[in-house]
């Protein structure tokens, strides 16, 4: 998961809405696809971070020990520097890396 995050610029870029709408034919559908993928990425990153931080948790830790744990702080800082999940999802959408399908109504 993390190697996909390193390919994305960490800043905001102005995008052409027509380019985003082109694959689906509708900007709202494109935005929903990007939003759902962004939520998936955010959940994956949160789960990964929680798993790494849980290695450091101990029921015997005092408040001072929790604040002094340098490794835990470094891990948290690393995840703070990663690009936002929305930026990753937009890049994946623009590069056709997201699989999606449209459910046709039976009317």
N, C-alpha and C positions, 0 to 999 in steps of 0.2 A: 504494500500500500504506500509506504513512504517514498519509494522511488518515483511514483507518479507525482507526488507533491513537490519534489525537488525540480521538476521541469517547468513549473509555473512561476511566472513573475509575481512578486508579492505586492504589486501596486495595482491600482484601479486604472482601467483603460476605457476610453470612450469607444463604444461599439456601434456599428451600423445595424439598426433594427431590421432592415431588409435582409441582411445577411443571416441574422439569427432566425428569421421567419422562413427563409428559403427551404430548408429541409422538410418542414412540416406543412408549409403553406399558410401558417397561422402563427403570429407572434405569441399568442396566449398559450398555445399548445407547446411551443418551444420553451417558453418560460416555465411552464409546469414540469416539463421533462427535466430541465436544468435544476429546478427546485427540488424535485424528488431525488435526483442524483446527488445533489448537494447535501440533503439530509442523510443519505446513505453514507457518504464520505465522512460527514461530521460524526455519525454514530460509530463508524469504524475507528476513527481517530480517538474518540472518547474512550472506547473500549480498550484500545491499545494502550493509551496513557494510563487508564485506571489499572490495567494489569501490571504495568511497569511500576507504578507507584505503590501498588499493594505489596510488592516484594519488600518494601521498606517499612510497612506498617507493622507495628508490634503492640500488643495490648499493654505491655509494660512501659511503653514510651511515656515520658513526662512531656509537658508542654515545652520545656527548654530543649529537650532532645529533638523534638519535632522541628523546631525552628532552626536548629543547627545542622541539620542533615544536608550537606553540600551536594551529594549525588542526586538527591531528590529535587533540589533547587535547579540543578543543571538540566535534568530531564524536563522539568516544567518549562524552563526557558527555551529549550530546544523546540518544544511543541508550540510555544507562543510565537516563535519565529516562522513557523510554517505558513504557507499561503492559505487564505480563507477557503473553505470548502466550495463556496460559490464560484470563485475564480477557477478552481480545478474543474468543476463541473462544466463551466462555460468552455474551457479549453477542450475537454473531452467531447463536448457536443459539436464544437466547430471542426474537430478532427475526426468526426464520425466514429468515435470510440464507445458511444452509448447505444445499447440495443433498446429499442422501444417499438411498440406496435400499437396501432389504433384499433380499438374495438368498434366494429361497425354495428349500428343499431338495426334491429330487425323490425322496422316499421313498415 
